[in-house]
Amino acid sequence: MRVLFKAEEYLVKAEKAVVVALVLAMVALSFSQVLLRLFFHSGIVWLDPLLRHMVLWAGLTGSALAARYSSHFALEAFVKFAPKKMHRPLDVFAAVFTAAASALLFYAAWKFIRDEFAAGSVAFYIGMFGVEGGWAVMIIPLSFALIGVHTLIGLFRPKDSFEGPF
């Protein structure tokens, strides 16, 4: 189990790095776009759709991080208000329910991605380069997979090992 916990620790560090990098890039790019519009009365055409997709990526990666720290779903609040002897069974129920929901949503998102690639849709263009719709929203099934993995690993994590998200 230690190897699994260590692997998850590296995964969480990577997720945190992705969220930080995306937020910093979004702030810088948004600020640049505002300056371009303010001073030059123009902007970068493809920047707005890119920023929308970056928000999607940052939000869904953040939701996977929230699942790691067991602060993702309202079921967790219900567990905290239950009698002490019911905490572990309710924790297990909440984790299994979350993992099952994540698996179903992963399957639906994977079918959506498959259809996006089959249709050959383009999410946006950067100059002459078209970013395929499937790659732009690949975070959707990935985030549900991460939520499921973090939740299932959390079943075996001792409760006293919670160190918080930062």
C-alpha positions in Angstrom: 0.0 0.0 0.0 2.9 2.4 0.7 3.9 2.2 -3.0 0.3 3.1 -4.0 0.2 6.0 -1.5 3.6 7.3 -2.8 2.4 7.1 -6.4 -0.7 9.0 -5.5 1.4 11.6 -3.7 3.4 12.2 -6.9 0.1 12.3 -8.9 -1.3 14.9 -6.5 1.9 17.0 -6.9 1.5 16.9 -10.6 -2.2 17.9 -10.4 -1.3 20.8 -8.2 1.4 21.9 -10.6 -1.1 21.7 -13.5 -3.7 23.8 -11.6 -1.1 26.4 -10.6 0.4 26.6 -14.1 -3.1 26.9 -15.7 -4.2 29.7 -13.3 -1.0 31.6 -13.8 -1.2 31.3 -17.6 -4.9 32.3 -17.6 -4.1 35.4 -15.6 -1.2 36.4 -17.8 -3.1 35.7 -21.1 -6.2 37.4 -19.9 -4.2 40.5 -18.8 -2.5 40.5 -22.2 -5.8 40.3 -24.0 -7.2 43.2 -22.0 -4.1 45.3 -22.7 -4.3 44.5 -26.5 -7.9 45.5 -26.6 -7.4 48.6 -24.5 -4.3 50.0 -26.3 -4.5 48.5 -29.8 -8.3 48.0 -30.2 -7.6 44.4 -31.2 -6.9 41.1 -29.6 -5.8 37.6 -30.3 -8.7 35.8 -31.9 -8.0 32.3 -30.6 -7.2 33.4 -27.1 -10.7 33.5 -25.7 -11.6 29.9 -26.7 -8.2 28.8 -25.4 -8.9 30.5 -22.1 -12.4 28.9 -21.8 -10.8 25.5 -22.3 -8.1 26.3 -19.7 -10.8 27.1 -17.2 -12.3 23.7 -17.9 -9.0 22.0 -17.4 -8.2 23.9 -14.2 -11.6 23.3 -12.7 -11.8 19.6 -13.4 -8.2 19.1 -12.2 -9.2 20.9 -9.1 -12.1 18.6 -8.6 -9.8 15.6 -8.7 -7.7 17.3 -6.1 -10.8 17.9 -4.0 -11.6 14.2 -4.2 -8.1 13.3 -2.9 -8.8 15.4 0.2 -12.3 14.0 0.7 -13.9 17.4 0.3 -15.6 16.8 -3.0 -19.1 15.6 -2.4 -22.1 16.5 -0.2 -22.2 12.9 1.0 -19.1 13.7 3.1 -21.1 16.3 5.1 -23.8 13.7 5.8 -21.2 11.4 7.2 -19.8 14.0 9.5 -23.2 14.6 11.2 -23.9 10.9 11.7 -23.2 9.1 15.0 -19.6 8.1 15.5 -20.1 4.4 15.1 -21.7 5.0 11.6 -18.7 7.0 10.3 -16.7 4.2 8.7 -19.7 2.4 7.1 -20.9 5.7 5.7 -17.4 6.6 4.5 -17.2 3.3 2.7 -20.7 3.8 1.2 -19.9 7.4 0.1 -16.6 6.2 -1.5 -18.2 3.3 -3.3 -21.0 5.6 -4.5 -18.5 8.2 -5.7 -16.3 5.6 -7.5 -19.4 4.1 -9.2 -20.6 7.5 -10.3 -17.1 8.4 -11.5 -16.9 5.2 -13.5 -20.2 5.8 -15.2 -19.3 9.4 -16.0 -15.9 8.3 -17.2 -17.6 5.9 -19.6 -20.0 8.6 -20.9 -17.1 11.1 -21.3 -15.0 8.5 -23.1 -17.8 7.9 -25.6 -18.1 11.6 -26.0 -14.3 12.0 -26.7 -14.4 9.0 -29.1 -17.3 10.7 -31.0 -15.4 14.1 -31.0 -12.4 12.4 -32.7 -14.6 10.5 -35.1 -16.4 13.7 -36.2 -13.1 15.5 -36.6 -14.4 18.6 -34.9 -12.1 21.5 -34.2 -12.4 23.4 -30.9 -10.5 26.4 -32.1 -7.8 27.5 -34.4 -4.4 29.0 -33.5 -3.4 30.6 -36.7 -3.6 27.7 -39.3 -3.3 25.0 -36.6 -6.7 23.5 -35.6 -7.0 22.1 -32.1 -9.2 19.1 -32.3 -12.2 19.0 -30.1 -11.3 15.7 -28.6 -7.9 17.0 -27.3 -9.4 20.2 -26.0 -11.9 18.3 -23.7 -9.7 15.2 -22.9 -9.7 16.4 -19.3 -13.3 15.3 -18.8 -12.8 11.6 -18.8 -9.3 12.0 -17.2 -10.8 14.0 -14.3 -13.4 11.3 -13.6 -10.8 8.6 -13.7 -8.7 10.7 -11.2 -11.7 11.2 -9.0 -12.4 7.5 -8.9 -8.7 6.6 -8.2 -8.4 9.1 -5.4 -11.6 8.0 -3.9 -10.7 4.3 -4.0 -7.3 4.9 -2.6 -8.9 7.1 0.1 -10.7 4.0 1.4 -7.4 2.5 2.5 -5.8 5.7 3.7 -5.7 6.1 7.5 -7.8 9.0 8.7 -5.0 10.6 10.7 -2.9 11.0 7.5 -4.9 13.9 6.3 -2.5 16.8 5.6 -4.8 19.2 3.8 -4.7 20.4 0.2 -1.7 22.7 0.7 
